[in-house]
Structures are given as C-alpha cells and as structure tokens.
Amino acid sequence: MTSIDDDPMHTSTSKQRKGFRLAAIASSTIVAVGVAGALALGVTPAEAASFAQDPDTQVAVFMVPLTLLVLAMLFEVARIAFRGALPAEPPIRRPPRRPWSPGRGEG
C-alpha cells in the first residue's frame, strides 16, 4: 500500500493557500457572529434602512460596496495580467469530415 508521501506527483498545499483558507474561515466566522449578534439585538433590514433617511446616506450605502466590488475586480484583472501570459488552451479537436453520402430514402 502506498501513501500520499510516496507519490512523486503529489504536491502538498502551499503555505499561501493554507493562509488563504485560514483567512476565509476567520472572515466567515466574523460575518456569522455579526449576523447572529444583529439578529439577537432585533436589528432587521427594514429597521436598519430607517437609519438612512438622508438621500446622501442612501447613495453612500449603495455606492460604497459597489465601488469596492469594482475595485476588487480591477485588482484581480491586473494581478492576472501582470503575472504573465495566460496558459494557452489546446485547440478543439474536431473529427474529420466524411464526404457526403445519401442517407435513408435519399438519392
């Protein structure tokens, strides 16, 4: 019986990937605790919306997350573009065309 350590093709998870996993778990936990705390205090979306009566505040509440999302997407595109060329995809293998021949009930 061979173990994973014996397999020369197996590579272990990098430290960077493990760090990302830890950050994802930590941020998800923080969000879950925040949501649970807000629900325990009785804060609902309708009640939270009543805090933003000023139109400027309403625009900010909408635009700030949207702007952050667009900036995050631009950052990812730039990161991928500056990292180097994208790996080339292999050409689609199409079966060779056969010459036409009459089918059933034709010619």
C-alpha positions as a Markdown table, in Angstrom:
| # | Residue | x | y | z |
|---|---|---|---|---|
| 1 | Met | 0.0 | 0.0 | 0.0 |
| 2 | Thr | 1.4 | 3.4 | -1.0 |
| 3 | Ser | 0.9 | 6.5 | 0.9 |
| 4 | Ile | 0.5 | 10.1 | -0.4 |
| 5 | Asp | 4.1 | 10.8 | 0.6 |
| 6 | Asp | 5.3 | 8.1 | -1.8 |
| 7 | Asp | 3.6 | 9.6 | -4.8 |
| 8 | Pro | 6.1 | 11.8 | -6.7 |
| 9 | Met | 3.2 | 13.6 | -8.5 |
| 10 | His | 1.5 | 14.8 | -5.2 |
| 11 | Thr | 2.4 | 18.2 | -4.1 |
| 12 | Ser | 1.4 | 19.5 | -0.7 |
| 13 | Thr | -0.7 | 22.5 | -0.2 |
| 14 | Ser | 1.4 | 25.7 | -0.2 |
| 15 | Lys | 1.7 | 28.0 | 2.8 |
| 16 | Gln | 0.0 | 30.8 | 0.8 |
| 17 | Arg | -3.0 | 28.5 | 0.2 |
| 18 | Lys | -3.2 | 27.5 | 3.8 |
| 19 | Gly | -3.1 | 31.1 | 4.8 |
| 20 | Phe | -6.0 | 31.9 | 2.4 |
| 21 | Arg | -8.0 | 29.1 | 3.9 |
| 22 | Leu | -7.4 | 30.4 | 7.4 |
| 23 | Ala | -8.4 | 34.0 | 6.3 |
| 24 | Ala | -11.6 | 32.7 | 4.6 |
| 25 | Ile | -12.6 | 30.7 | 7.7 |
| 26 | Ala | -11.9 | 33.7 | 10.0 |
| 27 | Ser | -13.8 | 36.2 | 7.9 |
| 28 | Ser | -16.8 | 33.8 | 7.5 |
| 29 | Thr | -16.8 | 33.3 | 11.3 |
| 30 | Ile | -16.7 | 37.1 | 11.9 |
| 31 | Val | -19.6 | 37.6 | 9.5 |
| 32 | Ala | -21.6 | 34.8 | 11.1 |
| 33 | Val | -21.1 | 36.2 | 14.6 |
| 34 | Gly | -22.0 | 39.7 | 13.4 |
| 35 | Val | -25.3 | 38.5 | 11.8 |
| 36 | Ala | -26.1 | 36.4 | 14.8 |
| 37 | Gly | -25.5 | 39.5 | 17.1 |
| 38 | Ala | -27.6 | 41.8 | 14.9 |
| 39 | Leu | -30.5 | 39.3 | 14.9 |
| 40 | Ala | -30.2 | 38.8 | 18.6 |
| 41 | Leu | -30.5 | 42.6 | 19.1 |
| 42 | Gly | -33.5 | 42.6 | 16.9 |
| 43 | Val | -32.0 | 44.6 | 14.0 |
| 44 | Thr | -33.8 | 43.7 | 10.8 |
| 45 | Pro | -33.1 | 45.1 | 7.3 |
| 46 | Ala | -36.2 | 47.2 | 7.4 |
| 47 | Glu | -35.2 | 48.7 | 10.7 |
| 48 | Ala | -31.7 | 49.3 | 9.5 |
| 49 | Ala | -33.0 | 51.1 | 6.4 |
| 50 | Ser | -34.8 | 53.6 | 8.6 |
| 51 | Phe | -31.4 | 54.8 | 9.9 |
| 52 | Ala | -30.5 | 56.2 | 6.5 |
| 53 | Gln | -33.2 | 58.8 | 5.9 |
| 54 | Asp | -30.8 | 61.3 | 4.2 |
| 55 | Pro | -30.5 | 60.7 | 0.4 |
| 56 | Asp | -26.7 | 61.2 | 0.6 |
| 57 | Thr | -26.5 | 58.4 | 3.1 |
| 58 | Gln | -28.7 | 56.1 | 1.0 |
| 59 | Val | -26.4 | 56.8 | -2.1 |
| 60 | Ala | -23.3 | 56.1 | 0.0 |
| 61 | Val | -24.8 | 52.9 | 1.4 |
| 62 | Phe | -25.4 | 51.7 | -2.2 |
| 63 | Met | -22.2 | 53.1 | -3.9 |
| 64 | Val | -19.5 | 52.2 | -1.4 |
| 65 | Pro | -19.9 | 48.4 | -1.6 |
| 66 | Leu | -20.4 | 48.6 | -5.3 |
| 67 | Thr | -17.2 | 50.7 | -5.8 |
| 68 | Leu | -15.3 | 48.3 | -3.6 |
| 69 | Leu | -16.5 | 45.4 | -5.6 |
| 70 | Val | -15.4 | 47.1 | -8.9 |
| 71 | Leu | -12.0 | 47.9 | -7.4 |
| 72 | Ala | -11.5 | 44.3 | -6.3 |
| 73 | Met | -12.4 | 43.1 | -9.8 |
| 74 | Leu | -9.9 | 45.5 | -11.3 |
| 75 | Phe | -7.2 | 44.4 | -8.9 |
| 76 | Glu | -7.8 | 40.8 | -9.8 |
| 77 | Val | -7.7 | 41.5 | -13.5 |
| 78 | Ala | -4.5 | 43.5 | -13.1 |
| 79 | Arg | -2.9 | 40.8 | -11.0 |
| 80 | Ile | -3.6 | 38.1 | -13.6 |
| 81 | Ala | -2.5 | 40.3 | -16.4 |
| 82 | Phe | 0.8 | 41.3 | -14.8 |
| 83 | Arg | 1.5 | 37.7 | -13.7 |
| 84 | Gly | 2.2 | 36.7 | -17.2 |
| 85 | Ala | 0.7 | 35.1 | -20.2 |
| 86 | Leu | -2.4 | 33.0 | -19.7 |
| 87 | Pro | -1.9 | 29.4 | -20.4 |
| 88 | Ala | -2.8 | 28.5 | -23.9 |
| 89 | Glu | -5.8 | 26.3 | -24.4 |
| 90 | Pro | -5.3 | 23.3 | -26.6 |
| 91 | Pro | -7.2 | 23.6 | -29.9 |
| 92 | Ile | -10.6 | 22.0 | -30.1 |
| 93 | Arg | -10.3 | 18.5 | -31.7 |
| 94 | Arg | -12.9 | 18.1 | -34.3 |
| 95 | Pro | -13.5 | 14.8 | -36.0 |
| 96 | Pro | -12.5 | 14.8 | -39.7 |
| 97 | Arg | -15.4 | 15.4 | -42.1 |
| 98 | Arg | -16.5 | 12.5 | -44.1 |
| 99 | Pro | -17.7 | 13.0 | -47.7 |
| 100 | Trp | -21.4 | 13.3 | -48.1 |
| 101 | Ser | -23.3 | 10.1 | -48.8 |
| 102 | Pro | -27.0 | 9.7 | -49.2 |
| 103 | Gly | -28.9 | 8.7 | -46.1 |
| 104 | Arg | -32.1 | 6.6 | -45.8 |
| 105 | Gly | -34.6 | 7.4 | -48.5 |
| 106 | Glu | -32.3 | 9.8 | -50.2 |
| 107 | Gly | -30.9 | 9.5 | -53.8 |
